[in-house]
Amino acid sequence: MPGKRITLSTGELFVPDFFHTDASPDLVVWFLGAPWCAEQVFYDAGKNAVLLAVNAATLKRGFPVSGDFDKLLAEAAAALKQAGVSDKGVGKIALVSFSGGWTGVYEVLKHPDLARRIDNVVLLDSLYARDKASGKIDQEAIAPFLAFARRASEGDAVFVFTQLYPPEERYRTNTTTVCASYLIDHLGLEQKSGEGDGKILYRAEKANCHILGRAGMTNQDHFNHFYDAAEMLKLMSLEDAAGQEPRPPERGAKN
């Protein structure tokens, strides 16, 4: 994708060629997934923001204290200033994760002071808050997501969660379906039939809270949440880039 790329200690910062602002640039922090692919779907979403694809080492380390995430933001702001993009710090913050990257989002949202600074959360088949031994929901792990989703349902933030939803009910014991059901029940959302093309089997939505069951059972179906993420990123409250025409995906360009 055309734009600037800046290597940071925490990952790769991508500034798309259409990005422009006189204010503080909005930042999307992406946990897990090949940076080139994250950059492609981010570019296709056409949001007037910059992307930080967090590297594996940072994700593994997590953010045990608020100061660690502050350092990540400060490093991104400093890099944008040095590159001549902006000297006004960071504006809105969005968190995006694919698959196991949900732990990075959790490490931010579990700190109330940090959670209040987050405007958007997008989970791409990416919430596994269930105890492996008992099979029950991990109440501590899911609590920050429920709190953020409730904010979104009240119009104070944006929460998007796409989850792998097997077409046959007998197979709906997978963890993201269990977690989605938990959120839907505790938020009092109505689960409605999805789109006519059969890709989205259900939608449970209120205000800016969107929980979507995407048909599938295979590893390829799981990865399609990542590859097709542009449509979900468009739901974020970040400004659209003026005149930006999204590109069609170029799948198969890299492995």
C-alpha positions in Angstrom: 0.0 0.0 0.0 1.4 3.5 -0.8 2.5 5.5 2.2 5.2 6.0 4.8 6.4 3.2 7.0 8.4 3.9 10.2 9.9 1.1 12.3 9.3 1.5 16.0 10.4 -0.6 18.9 6.8 -1.6 19.4 5.9 -2.3 15.7 5.5 -0.7 12.3 3.9 2.6 11.9 2.1 3.1 8.6 0.9 6.5 7.3 -1.2 6.1 4.1 -0.6 8.4 1.2 -4.0 9.9 1.6 -3.6 10.9 5.2 -3.8 14.6 6.0 -4.7 16.6 9.1 -4.1 19.9 10.8 -5.0 18.4 14.1 -3.7 15.5 16.2 -3.7 12.4 14.1 -5.9 9.5 15.1 -4.1 6.3 15.7 -5.2 2.7 15.1 -3.2 0.2 17.2 -3.5 -3.3 15.6 -2.7 -6.5 17.6 -1.7 -9.7 15.7 -1.6 -10.4 12.0 1.0 -9.7 9.2 1.6 -5.9 9.1 1.4 -5.9 5.3 -2.1 -7.4 5.4 -3.2 -5.1 8.3 -2.0 -2.2 6.2 -3.9 -3.3 3.2 -7.3 -3.7 4.9 -6.7 -0.4 6.8 -5.9 1.4 3.5 -9.1 -0.1 2.0 -11.2 1.2 4.9 -10.2 4.7 3.9 -10.0 6.2 7.4 -8.0 9.4 7.8 -5.7 7.9 10.5 -2.4 6.2 10.9 -1.8 2.6 11.8 0.6 0.9 14.3 0.9 -2.8 13.7 2.2 -4.0 17.0 5.0 -6.6 16.8 4.9 -10.0 18.4 7.4 -9.1 21.1 5.3 -6.2 22.3 2.1 -8.3 22.3 3.8 -11.0 24.3 5.1 -8.6 26.8 1.7 -6.9 27.2 1.0 -3.7 29.0 1.1 -4.5 32.7 1.1 -0.9 33.8 -0.5 2.2 32.2 2.9 3.7 31.6 3.8 1.1 29.1 0.9 2.0 26.8 1.8 5.7 27.3 5.3 5.0 26.1 3.9 3.3 23.0 1.8 6.3 22.2 4.7 8.7 22.9 7.0 6.7 20.6 4.4 6.9 17.8 3.9 10.6 18.4 7.6 11.3 18.3 8.0 9.2 15.1 5.2 11.2 13.4 6.9 14.5 14.4 10.3 13.4 13.1 8.8 12.2 9.8 7.2 15.6 9.4 3.6 14.1 9.5 2.4 15.9 12.7 3.8 17.5 15.8 0.5 17.5 17.7 0.6 14.2 19.5 -2.1 11.6 19.1 -5.8 12.1 18.7 -8.5 9.4 18.9 -7.2 5.9 19.7 -8.7 2.7 18.2 -7.7 -0.8 19.1 -8.0 -3.6 16.6 -7.2 -7.3 17.1 -7.3 -10.5 15.1 -7.5 -13.9 16.7 -5.2 -14.2 19.8 -4.4 -10.5 19.6 -7.4 -9.9 21.9 -5.0 -10.2 24.8 -3.3 -6.9 23.8 -6.7 -5.2 23.8 -7.4 -6.7 27.2 -4.2 -5.4 28.6 -5.2 -1.9 27.7 -8.9 -2.0 28.6 -8.4 -3.6 32.0 -6.9 -0.3 33.1 -9.9 2.1 33.6 -7.7 5.2 33.0 -6.6 3.8 29.7 -10.0 2.4 28.7 -11.5 5.9 29.0 -9.0 7.1 26.3 -10.0 4.5 23.8 -12.7 5.5 21.3 -13.0 2.3 19.2 -12.5 -1.4 19.6 -12.7 -3.9 16.7 -12.3 -7.6 17.4 -11.9 -9.8 14.4 -12.9 -13.3 15.6 -10.8 -12.2 18.6 -12.3 -12.8 22.0 -11.3 -16.0 23.9 -12.2 -15.2 27.4 -13.0 -18.7 28.5 -11.3 -20.9 31.1 -9.8 -23.9 29.3 -10.2 -26.3 32.2 -13.9 -25.6 33.1 -15.1 -24.3 29.7 -16.8 -21.4 31.5 -16.5 -17.7 30.8 -13.5 -16.1 32.5 -15.3 -13.3 34.3 -12.2 -11.3 34.9 -11.0 -11.5 31.3 -14.4 -10.6 29.7 -15.3 -7.8 32.2 -13.4 -5.0 30.4 -14.9 -6.0 27.0 -18.4 -6.0 28.5 -17.8 -2.6 30.0 -16.6 -1.2 26.7 -19.4 -2.8 24.7 -21.9 -1.2 27.1 -20.3 2.2 26.5 -20.7 1.6 22.8 -24.4 0.5 23.2 -25.0 3.9 25.0 -23.3 5.8 22.1 -20.2 6.7 24.0 -17.7 4.6 21.9 -17.7 2.1 19.0 -17.4 -1.7 19.6 -17.3 -4.1 16.7 -17.0 -7.9 17.3 -17.1 -10.3 14.4 -17.1 -14.0 15.4 -16.9 -17.4 13.7 -20.5 -18.7 13.8 -21.0 -22.3 12.6 -24.1 -22.6 10.4 -25.2 -25.7 12.3 -26.2 -25.1 15.9 -24.5 -28.3 17.2 -21.1 -26.8 16.5 -21.7 -23.5 18.2 -19.5 -24.4 21.2 -16.5 -22.5 19.9 -15.1 -19.9 22.2 -15.9 -16.7 20.2 -19.6 -17.9 19.9 -19.7 -18.5 23.6 -18.2 -15.0 24.3 -20.5 -13.3 21.9 -23.6 -15.0 23.5 -22.4 -13.8 26.9 -22.1 -10.2 25.7 -25.4 -10.3 23.9 -27.2 -11.6 26.9 -25.6 -9.2 29.4 -26.2 -6.2 27.1 -29.8 -7.2 26.4 -29.3 -7.2 22.7 -31.7 -8.7 20.2 -30.1 -11.2 17.8 -31.5 -10.7 14.3 -30.9 -12.6 11.1 -28.0 -11.3 9.0 -27.5 -10.4 5.4 -29.1 -12.3 2.5 -25.8 -13.5 1.0 -25.3 -15.9 3.9 -22.0 -14.5 5.0 -23.4 -12.7 8.1 -25.8 -15.1 9.9 -26.8 -12.8 12.7 -26.4 -9.2 13.9 -26.9 -8.0 17.5 -26.6 -4.3 17.6 -27.5 -1.2 19.6 -26.3 2.3 18.9 -22.5 1.9 18.2 -22.3 -1.7 19.5 -22.1 -4.3 16.7 -21.8 -8.0 17.3 -21.9 -10.1 14.1 -21.9 -13.8 13.6 -20.0 -14.6 10.4 -20.7 -18.0 8.9 -17.8 -20.5 9.0 -16.0 -23.3 10.8 -12.6 -23.7 9.2 -9.2 -22.0 9.6 -9.7 -20.3 6.3 -13.1 -18.9 7.5 -11.3 -17.7 10.7 -8.6 -15.8 8.6 -11.3 -14.3 6.4 -12.3 -12.1 9.4 -8.8 -10.5 9.0 -8.7 -10.4 5.2 -12.2 -8.8 4.9 -11.8 -6.4 7.8 -12.1 -3.2 5.8 -15.9 -3.2 6.1 -15.7 -3.5 9.9 -13.0 -0.8 10.1 -15.4 1.5 8.3 -17.7 1.4 11.3 -15.1 3.2 13.4 -15.8 6.7 14.4 -12.6 8.0 12.9 -12.9 10.5 10.1 -13.1 9.3 6.5 -10.3 10.4 4.2 -11.7 12.9 1.8 -11.8 11.6 -1.8 -10.3 8.3 -0.9 -11.4 5.4 -3.1 -10.8 2.0 -1.4 -8.6 -0.4 -3.4 -9.8 -4.0 -4.1 -7.9 -6.6 -2.0 -4.8 -8.0 -3.5 -4.9 -11.5 -1.9 -2.1 -13.9 -2.6 0.5 -11.2 -3.0 2.3 -12.5 0.1 2.2 -15.6 2.3 
